[in-house]
Amino acid sequence: MIRWLIVTLLALMLFSGLLPVLRRFGIGRLPGDLRWHIRGREFTLPIGSTIILSLIAAGIGRLL
C-alpha cells in the first residue's frame, strides 16, 4: 500500500513539472483539476488529469 502512495506522489510531482507543456494539449484544465492562486503563486492539484493519464498508461500496458 505504501508503495502505491509513493508512486502516486511521484507521478503527481512529475505531472506538476510537466504541466506547462501538457497544457498546450488541454491536459491540466479538466474537471477535477484543482487550482488555487495564493499570494501571487499558483498551486495545482491535477487529480482528473492524473486519472486520465493513468488509464491511458494502463491501456497501453495491457496492449503490450
C-alpha positions as a printed Julia matrix, in Angstrom:
64×3 Matrix{Float64}:
   0.0    0.0     0.0
   2.77   2.46    0.87
   4.46   1.69   -2.45
   1.38   2.83   -4.39
   1.19   6.0    -2.32
   4.83   6.81   -3.12
   4.29   6.08   -6.83
   1.2    8.3    -6.88
   3.03  11.16   -5.19
   5.96  10.85   -7.6
   3.55  10.84  -10.54
   1.86  14.0    -9.24
   5.24  15.7    -8.81
   6.3   14.72  -12.35
   2.95  15.83  -13.74
   3.21  19.19  -11.98
   6.63  19.75  -13.5
   5.39  18.92  -16.99
   2.14  20.86  -16.61
   3.17  23.9   -18.71
   3.97  21.63  -21.67
   0.86  19.48  -21.24
  -1.48  22.49  -21.06
  -0.92  23.0   -24.78
  -2.77  19.7   -25.31
  -5.62  20.58  -22.9
  -4.39  18.44  -20.02
  -4.44  20.24  -16.7
  -7.71  22.03  -17.39
 -10.05  19.06  -16.97
 -12.88  18.86  -14.44
 -11.36  17.58  -11.23
  -8.14  19.55  -11.59
  -7.9   21.9    -8.64
  -6.11  25.24   -8.94
  -5.51  27.89   -6.27
  -3.98  31.37   -6.5
  -2.5   32.4    -3.16
  -0.24  35.44   -2.71
   0.67  35.62   -6.39
   1.57  31.93   -6.68
  -0.4   29.23   -8.4
  -0.88  25.85   -6.77
  -2.37  22.98   -8.76
  -3.56  19.51   -7.85
  -4.26  17.71  -11.16
  -6.42  14.83   -9.91
  -8.62  14.49  -13.0
  -5.75  14.64  -15.46
  -3.73  12.14  -13.43
  -6.59   9.64  -13.56
  -6.98  10.06  -17.33
  -3.23   9.65  -17.94
  -3.12   6.56  -15.68
  -5.97   4.95  -17.62
  -4.14   5.64  -20.87
  -0.9    4.18  -19.47
  -2.77   1.09  -18.18
  -4.37   0.59  -21.59
  -1.01   0.81  -23.33
   0.45  -1.6   -20.77
  -2.3   -4.13  -21.44
  -1.73  -3.97  -25.18
   1.97  -4.66  -24.8
